[in-house]
């Protein structure tokens, strides 16, 4: 009887040892994979996060006739908050500190929003417009067509497409706005020369 019991215990142990196992690396990959359904969006998010704690000067490189030029304005982006599911980048134009770009993981997708706050911290009308990344991007560029909310708060905003890109050498970051297939606005930030805060 003891022989049978010992054999049964050994068989159970051997079978469990041969079963599927997940090492810590696989577990981490599965966990990070839950954040974004597309590897390209996750890679882009990680490239953006690599800038955390730094700030960079930008300049307007294009402005169509549809809007006021910002060529004479001082523009700075601050990569201040980098968490597993969101990155916040305050974007200052001269003394106007009301804007923050927000990249978040929501339902497996990369979402880009523009937060605009009053000085007392409350949201301006129309704050949080933006869109969800489509499937055309890669680790260095993502495309964000306007969502339904944007179409309701910005006149003609339903045709907006934001393109946020970096080069593979991470020497620049571009923020670009197109509307209805036409380029409207672009700012380029110099990543080679972080500002001293």
C-alpha positions, -999 to +999 in steps of 0.1 A: +000+000+000+028+024+009+044+016-025+013+025-043+009+057-024+045+067-030+041+060-067+010+080-069+026+110-052+057+108-075+034+106-106+015+137-095+047+156-089+061+146-123+030+155-142+027+189-125+064+196-133+058+189-170+028+212-172+029+247-187+051+272-169+053+309-171+086+325-162+088+361-148+097+375-183+067+360-199+045+372-170+058+407-175+053+406-212+017+395-207+011+423-182+025+450-204+006+435-234-026+442-215-019+479-217-018+482-255-033+458-280-008+470-307+030+466-301+036+498-322+016+519-299+033+505-268+067+511-284+058+547-292+046+552-257+079+538-243+099+561-266+080+591-254+084+579-218+122+578-223+121+617-223+106+618-189+120+645-165+133+666-194+120+698-211+126+710-247+122+742-267+101+742-298+095+764-328+067+767-353+078+752-386+045+756-404+012+775-401-014+777-428-034+808-435-063+794-414-047+805-380-026+830-362+012+824-365+031+814-334+065+820-350+074+848-325+063+829-294+084+809-269+072+773-268+084+746-243+073+710-236+079+695-202+077+656-200+067+656-163+045+626-156+053+591-168+033+563-154+025+528-167-007+540-184-002+577-189+023+604-199+015+641-193+034+668-211+026+704-201+030+726-232+038+763-224+033+791-249+050+823-236+034+828-202+003+806-210+007+774-189-029+762-194-021+734-219-011+698-212-008+670-237-020+637-223-011+603-238-030+575-220-037+538-224-075+532-225-091+499-234-059+487-250-056+518-272-033+548-272-053+580-267-041+616-271-059+644-254-054+682-250-062+694-215-069+731-211-072+745-175-081+779-160-057+793-135-079+779-107-074+744-121-109+740-135-113+728-171-118+753-199-148+747-222-138+721-248-109+708-227-099+671-233-104+671-271-082+647-291-085+611-305-076+575-304-045+563-324-054+544-356-035+514-368-012+533-393+015+543-368+048+527-356+073+531-328+081+567-339+049+581-353+013+579-343-019+593-359-048+605-339-080+612-358-105+634-339-130+616-318-167+624-315-162+648-286-138+669-305-163+672-333-188+687-309-164+712-292-143+725-321-159+739-352-148+717-381-128+697-356-143+664-367-118+665-396-088+669-373-058+645-374-030+650-350+004+635-359+030+631-332+064+619-344+100+614-334+129+603-356+147+570-349+177+589-334+154+608-311+167+642-321+133+658-326+097+656-317+070+670-341+035+679-331+014+684-363-023+692-370-040+684-402-077+691-410-096+674-438-063+662-453-047+696-453-017+704-432-026+733-408+001+736-381+034+721-370+058+726-341+092+708-338+110+704-306+148+699-304+154+667-283+192+671-286+194+700-262+172+695-231+166+727-212+180+732-177+150+737-154 
